[in-house]
Amino acid sequence: MNGTNTSGFNGEPFGFRDYKARFWGLGHSSIWWISSGASFEVSFISKELIHNGFETQAGYYIRCIKDK
């Protein structure tokens, strides 16, 4: 990904926890919740941004943003 990082978002490949409490992706991907309730995966190996489904029991990351 050759982005500009104008948003200042700096995600790291810390992996994620699936709905069966298994951990995956450490060192090569992370999954983040977004405000719509869906999620997206950042793959640091394939350099892709992948829209994922909605697993309410999974352990994904969030990023809190304070309104100005």
KEKOLMI-361476 format. One line per field, with one value per residue: residue number from 1; residue in three letters; x, y, z negated of N, C-alpha, C, O in turn. Coordinates in steps of 0.05 Angstrom, whole numbers, padded with zeros to 5 digits. Atoms other than C-alpha are relative to their C-alpha. Layout:
k: (NUM | ...)
r: (ALA | ...)
neast: (X | ...)
nnorth: (Y | ...)
nup: (Z | ...)
caeast: (X | ...)
canorth: (Y | ...)
caup: (Z | ...)
ceast: (X | ...)
cnorth: (Y | ...)
cup: (Z | ...)
oeast: (X | ...)
onorth: (Y | ...)
oup: (Z | ...)
END
This chain:
k: (1 | 2 | 3 | 4 | 5 | 6 | 7 | 8 | 9 | 10 | 11 | 12 | 13 | 14 | 15 | 16 | 17 | 18 | 19 | 20 | 21 | 22 | 23 | 24 | 25 | 26 | 27 | 28 | 29 | 30 | 31 | 32 | 33 | 34 | 35 | 36 | 37 | 38 | 39 | 40 | 41 | 42 | 43 | 44 | 45 | 46 | 47 | 48 | 49 | 50 | 51 | 52 | 53 | 54 | 55 | 56 | 57 | 58 | 59 | 60 | 61 | 62 | 63 | 64 | 65 | 66 | 67 | 68)
r: (MET | ASN | GLY | THR | ASN | THR | SER | GLY | PHE | ASN | GLY | GLU | PRO | PHE | GLY | PHE | ARG | ASP | TYR | LYS | ALA | ARG | PHE | TRP | GLY | LEU | GLY | HIS | SER | SER | ILE | TRP | TRP | ILE | SER | SER | GLY | ALA | SER | PHE | GLU | VAL | SER | PHE | ILE | SER | LYS | GLU | LEU | ILE | HIS | ASN | GLY | PHE | GLU | THR | GLN | ALA | GLY | TYR | TYR | ILE | ARG | CYS | ILE | LYS | ASP | LYS)
neast: (00017 | -00015 | 00018 | -00013 | 00004 | 00010 | 00017 | -00016 | 00006 | -00024 | 00006 | -00022 | 00009 | 00002 | 00018 | 00027 | 00012 | 00024 | 00023 | -00006 | -00021 | -00027 | -00015 | -00011 | -00010 | -00020 | -00023 | 00006 | 00026 | 00017 | 00027 | 00010 | 00028 | 00006 | 00023 | 00024 | 00003 | -00015 | -00028 | -00018 | -00026 | -00023 | -00020 | -00027 | -00015 | 00011 | 00005 | 00027 | 00020 | 00021 | 00025 | 00009 | 00028 | 00005 | 00000 | 00003 | -00015 | -00029 | -00015 | -00013 | -00009 | 00015 | -00016 | 00017 | -00006 | 00015 | 00009 | -00011)
nnorth: (-00024 | -00024 | -00022 | -00025 | 00000 | -00027 | 00003 | 00005 | 00027 | 00017 | 00026 | 00019 | 00027 | 00014 | 00023 | -00003 | 00024 | 00007 | 00006 | 00023 | -00009 | 00007 | -00023 | 00002 | -00024 | -00016 | -00007 | -00005 | -00013 | -00009 | -00006 | -00024 | -00007 | -00027 | -00010 | 00012 | 00026 | 00019 | 00000 | 00003 | 00012 | -00011 | 00021 | -00012 | 00017 | -00005 | -00029 | -00003 | -00008 | 00019 | -00005 | 00025 | 00001 | -00010 | 00022 | -00014 | 00012 | 00000 | -00021 | -00018 | -00026 | -00025 | -00025 | -00021 | -00026 | -00021 | -00022 | -00026)
nup: (00000 | -00002 | 00009 | 00010 | 00029 | 00008 | 00024 | 00023 | 00010 | -00001 | 00009 | 00001 | -00005 | 00025 | -00002 | 00009 | 00013 | -00014 | 00018 | 00016 | 00018 | -00011 | -00009 | -00027 | -00013 | 00015 | -00017 | -00028 | -00006 | 00023 | -00008 | 00014 | -00002 | -00008 | 00013 | -00010 | 00013 | -00016 | 00006 | -00023 | 00007 | -00012 | -00003 | -00004 | -00019 | -00028 | -00002 | -00008 | 00020 | -00005 | 00016 | 00012 | 00010 | 00027 | 00020 | 00026 | 00022 | -00007 | 00014 | -00019 | 00011 | -00005 | 00003 | 00010 | -00011 | 00014 | -00017 | 00007)
caeast: (00000 | 00029 | -00017 | -00002 | -00024 | -00059 | -00106 | -00049 | -00074 | -00017 | -00043 | 00005 | 00001 | -00020 | -00067 | -00137 | -00181 | -00234 | -00303 | -00274 | -00222 | -00164 | -00111 | -00088 | -00047 | 00005 | 00060 | 00023 | -00048 | -00098 | -00173 | -00207 | -00280 | -00309 | -00366 | -00417 | -00406 | -00369 | -00295 | -00235 | -00170 | -00103 | -00055 | 00018 | 00042 | -00004 | -00012 | -00087 | -00146 | -00201 | -00273 | -00295 | -00363 | -00390 | -00372 | -00398 | -00358 | -00291 | -00236 | -00218 | -00185 | -00219 | -00192 | -00225 | -00228 | -00247 | -00291 | -00263)
canorth: (00000 | 00066 | 00112 | 00182 | 00168 | 00236 | 00208 | 00191 | 00119 | 00072 | 00001 | -00055 | -00129 | -00154 | -00208 | -00221 | -00270 | -00309 | -00329 | -00394 | -00355 | -00377 | -00326 | -00314 | -00266 | -00244 | -00208 | -00205 | -00178 | -00143 | -00136 | -00071 | -00055 | 00006 | 00050 | 00015 | -00049 | -00084 | -00098 | -00095 | -00133 | -00101 | -00152 | -00131 | -00189 | -00182 | -00107 | -00112 | -00081 | -00133 | -00119 | -00174 | -00195 | -00183 | -00233 | -00207 | -00256 | -00244 | -00201 | -00145 | -00078 | -00011 | 00059 | 00113 | 00182 | 00243 | 00293 | 00363)
caup: (00000 | 00020 | -00020 | -00045 | -00117 | -00119 | -00172 | -00218 | -00227 | -00245 | -00251 | -00270 | -00252 | -00321 | -00295 | -00318 | -00358 | -00321 | -00349 | -00376 | -00417 | -00371 | -00355 | -00283 | -00242 | -00293 | -00254 | -00188 | -00195 | -00241 | -00238 | -00259 | -00275 | -00240 | -00262 | -00218 | -00258 | -00201 | -00201 | -00155 | -00154 | -00140 | -00111 | -00117 | -00073 | -00012 | -00025 | -00018 | -00055 | -00060 | -00081 | -00129 | -00155 | -00223 | -00279 | -00345 | -00386 | -00351 | -00382 | -00335 | -00348 | -00353 | -00347 | -00388 | -00357 | -00397 | -00361 | -00359)
ceast: (00018 | -00017 | 00016 | -00001 | -00009 | -00018 | 00016 | -00004 | 00025 | -00007 | 00024 | -00011 | 00000 | -00018 | -00028 | -00009 | -00026 | -00022 | 00004 | 00023 | 00028 | 00013 | 00013 | 00014 | 00022 | 00025 | -00006 | -00027 | -00013 | -00028 | -00011 | -00030 | -00002 | -00027 | -00026 | -00006 | 00013 | 00029 | 00016 | 00026 | 00022 | 00021 | 00027 | 00017 | -00009 | -00005 | -00028 | -00017 | -00025 | -00024 | -00009 | -00029 | -00001 | -00002 | 00000 | 00017 | 00030 | 00013 | 00016 | 00008 | -00019 | 00019 | -00020 | 00009 | -00017 | -00009 | 00011 | -00022)
cnorth: (00025 | 00024 | 00024 | 00002 | 00028 | -00002 | -00004 | -00028 | -00017 | -00027 | -00018 | -00028 | -00017 | -00024 | 00006 | -00026 | -00007 | -00007 | -00025 | 00005 | -00010 | 00025 | -00005 | 00026 | 00015 | 00004 | 00005 | 00012 | 00009 | 00005 | 00022 | 00003 | 00029 | 00008 | -00012 | -00028 | -00022 | 00001 | -00001 | -00011 | 00014 | -00022 | 00013 | -00017 | 00005 | 00029 | 00005 | 00010 | -00016 | 00005 | -00027 | 00002 | 00010 | -00024 | 00013 | -00012 | -00001 | 00023 | 00016 | 00026 | 00022 | 00023 | 00022 | 00027 | 00021 | 00021 | 00027 | 00020)
cup: (00000 | -00007 | -00010 | -00030 | -00010 | -00024 | -00025 | -00012 | 00003 | -00012 | 00001 | 00003 | -00026 | 00001 | -00009 | -00013 | 00015 | -00020 | -00017 | -00019 | 00009 | 00011 | 00027 | 00008 | -00014 | 00019 | 00029 | 00007 | -00026 | 00012 | -00019 | 00004 | 00012 | -00010 | 00010 | -00012 | 00017 | -00008 | 00025 | -00010 | 00015 | 00001 | 00007 | 00018 | 00028 | 00005 | 00011 | -00024 | 00008 | -00017 | -00010 | -00008 | -00028 | -00019 | -00027 | -00022 | 00006 | -00015 | 00020 | -00015 | 00006 | -00003 | -00008 | 00010 | -00014 | 00020 | -00010 | -00008)
oeast: (00035 | -00021 | 00041 | 00013 | -00001 | -00022 | 00005 | 00006 | 00036 | -00002 | 00041 | -00034 | 00016 | -00023 | -00036 | 00004 | -00043 | -00018 | -00011 | 00034 | 00046 | -00001 | 00025 | 00009 | 00030 | 00037 | 00011 | -00032 | -00005 | -00031 | -00007 | -00040 | 00016 | -00042 | -00046 | -00027 | 00016 | 00036 | 00006 | 00035 | 00019 | 00030 | 00030 | 00039 | 00007 | -00011 | -00032 | -00010 | -00035 | -00021 | -00013 | -00041 | 00016 | -00021 | 00020 | 00023 | 00046 | 00000 | 00038 | 00000 | -00035 | 00040 | -00038 | 00033 | -00041 | 00007 | 00016 | -00016)
onorth: (00027 | 00042 | 00023 | 00018 | 00036 | 00018 | 00000 | -00033 | -00019 | -00032 | -00016 | -00033 | -00035 | -00037 | 00029 | -00047 | 00011 | -00007 | -00028 | -00014 | -00013 | 00043 | -00027 | 00047 | 00036 | -00015 | 00014 | 00020 | 00001 | 00011 | 00021 | 00000 | 00045 | -00009 | -00012 | -00039 | -00045 | 00015 | -00008 | -00005 | 00020 | -00032 | 00027 | -00008 | 00011 | 00036 | 00022 | 00006 | -00013 | 00006 | -00046 | 00024 | 00026 | -00040 | 00023 | 00002 | -00012 | 00042 | 00008 | 00031 | 00020 | 00021 | 00028 | 00034 | 00018 | 00031 | 00031 | 00043)
oup: (-00017 | 00009 | -00013 | -00042 | -00032 | -00038 | -00047 | -00034 | 00025 | -00036 | 00019 | -00003 | -00029 | -00020 | -00012 | -00011 | 00018 | -00044 | -00036 | -00031 | -00007 | 00022 | 00031 | -00004 | -00003 | 00029 | 00044 | 00029 | -00048 | 00035 | -00043 | 00026 | 00007 | -00020 | -00005 | -00008 | 00007 | -00027 | 00047 | -00032 | 00039 | -00019 | 00027 | 00026 | 00046 | 00028 | 00029 | -00047 | 00030 | -00042 | 00006 | -00007 | -00037 | -00018 | -00037 | -00042 | -00009 | -00025 | 00027 | -00037 | 00025 | -00015 | 00007 | 00009 | -00014 | 00036 | -00034 | -00014)
END
